[in-house]
Amino acid sequence: MMRLEHVGKDFDGKTVLTDFTFLFAADRSYLLTGASGAGKTTLLRLLAGLEKPDRGQIVRPEPLRLRMVFQEDRLLPQLTVLRNVMLETGREDIALRLLRELELDAEAAALPETLSGGMKRRAAIARALCAQPDVLLLDEPFNGLDEALRRRTAALIFGEMRGKCVICATHYPEEVRAYADELLEIRPFPDDFPQIG
């Protein structure tokens, strides 16, 4: 579905990704691992089209419904949680169901400024899922959640995205391993290639 061919990316003269070649299938889920600074967020941003590769190319089918949950929650402060989740689709029924399953239904009428960090993360996840994307990119989606809530949230994400493409970078890989079809280790060194596990 999305093919990276010999992709390289530099920032301020520092190479972050080198000669990265990989095919992300339309119906599989991937767990990205690697040390901080290895290039996981850069890879997600390249896939989302938010960054352009300095070398190589990325091939995507068109049209492609792709959504990303960023490390920052990016909720609109003037809208309630429910309106934030409904922003793209206007589907109140789906939004309310997702908020209920993410244990946020009591906060549906609240403004983002009143939420805890973990609540904001779940609201951002609900908004991405409500869009019913073909591809979901997740950059540290479980920050601010306790272990039990991370596991329930992971189960919901991968259940909603069953049969579609999920690419997740997280510091809590144990919550994702059970759902990921492939483990992709990102290494920061120029002579290393992505390792599949």
Secondary structure, 3 states (H helix, E strand, C coil): CEEEEEEEEEECCEEEEEEEEEEECCCCEEEEECCCCCCHHHHHHHHHCCCCCCEEEEECCCCCCEEEECCCCCCCCCCCHHHHHCCCCCCHHHHHHHHHHCCCHHHCCCCHHHCCHHHHHHHHHHHHHHCCCCEEEEECCCCCCCHHHHHHHHHHHHHHCCCCEEEEECCCHHHCCCCCCEEEECCCCCCCCCEEC
